[in-house]
């Protein structure tokens, strides 16, 4: 069955499942301000009730989007896990490694210059950002050094019929829970920063550095939403399903 063109949206489906089907669905969720990454495990109907959105109208909009022309981006629900891991690292991890220090520098400058004039954003903004940056940098390290290599090796073993790789964490459920908890923490930080930065709308007196700082924070939010979506809604469930399948196969052998 074609994942996009033949898809009927049900209220009990989770937001993450729908978002994983197509970028078209992601764009609809973004339009309505629906959290499809950290909030991806909530059923669509429940999300609509909580946000006061007409569920029938949203389902119709999603189905229309899914029935449209296919997105050119790869279908990560079927691509090899190793390929998805490499994509996440090259696109999202490298982005964070480059942009986190740049945003920090702009934010420091804005707080210093505009603080002297009494026109700086709330002091809590750099505090929330610094905590987020520290958490993200540790998060990337854990994924690149431990979790991602295990997923790649496990997939390779499954493909060749070899033994599953040894891990320091037992079942993959353990590190996935940690990663998802850190994603939730990042999502909360993003919400706080958006509030503290006035929805990233620049004040009239803002200079180019101030505007670049706000633009960088907004871009960071968008990139992290896409990044967390790929992991929470696609990579992690698929990696867990693979391990479960291997466990069942080993038991029945």
For each residue, the residues with C-beta under 8 A, 3 or more apart:
1: 6
2: 5 6 7
3: 6 7 21 22 75 77
4: 7 21 22 24 66 67 70
5: 2 66 67 70
6: 1 2 3
7: 2 3 4 21 63 66
8: 63
9: 13 18 44 59 62 63 66
10: 13 44 59
11: 43 44 45 48 55 59
12: 43 44 45
13: 9 10 17 18 43 44
14: 17 18 40 41 42 43 44
15: 18 19 29 34 35 36 39 40 41 42 43 44 47
16: 19 20 36 37 40 41 229 232 233
17: 13 14 20 21 40 233
18: 9 13 14 15 21 25 29 36 44 62
19: 15 16 25 26 29 36 37 40 229 233
20: 16 17 76 77 229 233 234
21: 3 4 7 17 18 25 66 77
22: 3 4 25 26 65 66 70 71
23: 26 27 71 73
24: 4 27 28 65 66 68 71
25: 18 19 21 22 28 29 36 62 65 66
26: 19 22 23 29 30 36 226 229
27: 23 24 30 31 65
28: 24 25 31 32 58 61 62 65
29: 15 18 19 25 26 32 34 35 36
30: 26 27 33 34 36 225
31: 27 28
32: 28 29 51 53 58
33: 30 51
34: 15 29 30 39 47 51 53
35: 15 29 38 39 40 187
36: 15 16 18 19 25 26 29 30 39 40 225 229 233
37: 16 19 40 183 187 224 225 226 227 228 229 232 233
38: 35 183 184 186 187 228 232
39: 15 34 35 36 42 47 187
40: 14 15 16 17 19 35 36 37 229 232 233
41: 14 15 16 232
42: 14 15 39 46 47
43: 11 12 13 14 15 46 47
44: 9 10 11 12 13 14 15 18 47 48 55 58 59
45: 11 12 48 49 55
46: 42 43 49 50
47: 15 34 39 42 43 44 50 51 53
48: 11 44 45 51 52 53 54 55 58
49: 45 46 52 55
50: 46 47
51: 32 33 34 47 48
52: 48 49
53: 32 34 47 48 57 58
54: 48 57 58
55: 11 44 45 48 49 58 59
56: 59 60
57: 53 54 60 61
58: 28 32 44 48 53 54 55 61 62
59: 9 10 11 44 55 56 62 63
60: 56 57 63 64
61: 28 57 58 64 65
62: 9 18 25 28 58 59 65 66
63: 7 8 9 59 60 66 67
64: 60 61 67 68
65: 22 24 25 27 28 61 62 68
66: 4 5 7 9 21 22 24 25 62 63
67: 4 5 63 64
68: 24 64 65
69:
70: 4 5 22
71: 22 23 24
72:
73: 23 76
74: 79 83 87
75: 3 78 79
76: 20 73 79 84 87 230 234 235
77: 3 20 21 234 238
78: 75
79: 74 75 76 83 84
80: 83 84 155
81: 84 85 151 152 155 235 238 239 242
82: 85 86 151 152 155 156
83: 74 79 80 86 87
84: 76 79 80 81 87 88 230 234 235 238
85: 81 82 88 89 148 151 152 235
86: 82 83 89 90
87: 74 76 83 84 90 91 230
88: 84 85 91 92 93 148 227 230 231 235
89: 85 86 92 93 94 144 148
90: 86 87 93 94
91: 87 88 94 95
92: 88 89 95 96 223 224 226 227 230
93: 88 89 90 96 97 140 143 144
94: 89 90 91 97 98
95: 91 92 98 99 223
96: 92 93 99 100 136 137 140 223 227
97: 93 94 100 140
98: 94 95 101 102
99: 95 96 102 103 216 219 220 223
100: 96 97 103 104 133 136 137 220
101: 98 104 105
102: 98 99 105 106 216
103: 99 100 106 107 129 213 216 217 220
104: 100 101 107 108 129 130 133
105: 101 102 108 109
106: 102 103 109 110 209 212 213 216
107: 103 104 110 111 125 126 129 213 217
108: 104 105 111 112 126
109: 105 106 112 113 209 213
110: 106 107 113 114 120 121 209 210 213
111: 107 108 114 115 120 121 123 125 126
112: 108 109 115 116
113: 109 110 116 117 120 209
114: 110 111 117 118 119 120 121 210
115: 111 112 118 120
116: 112 113
117: 113 114 120
118: 114 115
119: 114 203 205
120: 110 111 113 114 115 117 123
121: 110 111 114 125 196 197 198
122: 125 196
123: 111 120 126 127
124: 127 128 192 196
125: 107 111 121 122 128 129 193 196 197
126: 107 108 111 123 129 130
127: 123 124 130 131
128: 124 125 131 132 189 192 193 196
129: 103 104 107 125 126 132 133 189 193 217
130: 104 126 127 133 134
131: 127 128 134 135 189
132: 128 129 135 136 186 189 190 193
133: 100 104 129 130 136 137
134: 130 131 137 138
135: 131 132 138 139 182 185 186 189
136: 96 100 132 133 139 140 186
137: 96 100 133 134 140 141
138: 134 135 141 142
139: 135 136 142 143 179 182 186
140: 93 96 97 136 137 143 144
141: 137 138 144 145
142: 138 139 145 146 147 175 178 179
143: 93 139 140 146 147 148 179
144: 89 93 140 141 148 149
145: 141 142 149
146: 142 143 149 150 168 169 175
147: 142 143 150 151 172 175 176 179
148: 85 88 89 143 144 151 152
149: 144 145 146 152 153
150: 146 147 153 154 165 167 172 175
151: 81 82 85 147 148 154 155 172 235 239
152: 81 82 85 148 149 155 156
153: 149 150 156 157 165
154: 150 151 157 158 164 165 172 239 242 243 246
155: 80 81 82 151 152 158 159 242
156: 82 152 153 159 160 162
157: 153 154 160 161 162 163 164 165 246
158: 154 155 161 164 242 245 246
159: 155 156
160: 156 157
161: 157 158
162: 156 157
163: 157
164: 154 157 158 243 246
165: 150 153 154 157
166:
167: 150 170 172
168: 146
169: 146 172 174 175
170: 167 174
171: 174 243
172: 147 150 151 154 167 169 175 176 239 240 243
173: 176 177 240
174: 169 170 171 177 178
175: 142 146 147 150 169 172 178 179
176: 147 172 173 179 180 236 239 240
177: 173 174 180 181
178: 142 174 175 181 182
179: 139 142 143 147 175 176 182 183 231 236
180: 176 177 183 184 232 236
181: 177 178 184 185
182: 135 139 178 179 185 186
183: 37 38 179 180 186 187 228 231 232
184: 38 180 181 187 188
185: 135 181 182 188 189
186: 38 132 135 136 139 182 183 189 190 224 228
187: 35 37 38 39 183 184 190 191 224 228
188: 184 185 191 192
189: 128 129 131 132 135 185 186 192 193
190: 132 186 187 193 194 220 221 224 225
191: 187 188 194 195
192: 124 128 188 189 195 196
193: 125 128 129 132 189 190 196 197 217 221
194: 190 191 197 199 200 221
195: 191 192 199
196: 121 122 124 125 128 192 193
197: 121 125 193 194 200 214 217
198: 121 201 203
199: 194 195
200: 194 197 214 215 217 218
201: 198 214
202: 206 210 211 214
203: 119 198 206 210
204:
205: 119
206: 202 203 210 211 214
207: 210 211
208: 211 212
209: 106 109 110 113 212 213
210: 110 114 202 203 206 207 213 214
211: 202 206 207 208 214 215
212: 106 208 209 215 216
213: 103 106 107 109 110 209 210 216 217
214: 197 200 201 202 206 210 211 217 218
215: 200 211 212 218 219
216: 99 102 103 106 212 213 219 220
217: 103 107 129 193 197 200 213 214 220 221
218: 200 214 215 221 222
219: 99 215 216 222 223
220: 99 100 103 190 216 217 223 224
221: 190 193 194 217 218 224 225
222: 218 219 225 226
223: 92 95 96 99 219 220 226 227
224: 37 92 186 187 190 220 221 227 228
225: 30 36 37 190 221 222 228 229
226: 26 37 92 222 223 229 230
227: 37 88 92 96 223 224 230 231
228: 37 38 183 186 187 224 225 231 232
229: 16 19 20 26 36 37 40 225 226 232 233 234
230: 76 84 87 88 92 226 227 233 234 235
231: 88 179 183 227 228 234 235 236
232: 16 37 38 40 41 180 183 228 229 236
233: 16 17 19 20 36 37 40 229 230 236 237
234: 20 76 77 84 229 230 231 237 238
235: 76 81 84 85 88 151 230 231 238 239
236: 176 179 180 231 232 233 239 240
237: 233 234 240 241
238: 77 81 84 234 235 241 242
239: 81 151 154 172 176 235 236 242 243
240: 172 173 176 236 237 243 244
241: 237 238 244 245
242: 81 154 155 158 238 239 245 246
243: 154 164 171 172 239 240 246 247
244: 240 241 247 248
245: 158 241 242 248 249
246: 154 157 158 164 242 243 249 250
247: 243 244 250 251
248: 244 245 251 252
249: 245 246 252 253
250: 246 247 253
251: 247 248
252: 248 249
253: 249 250
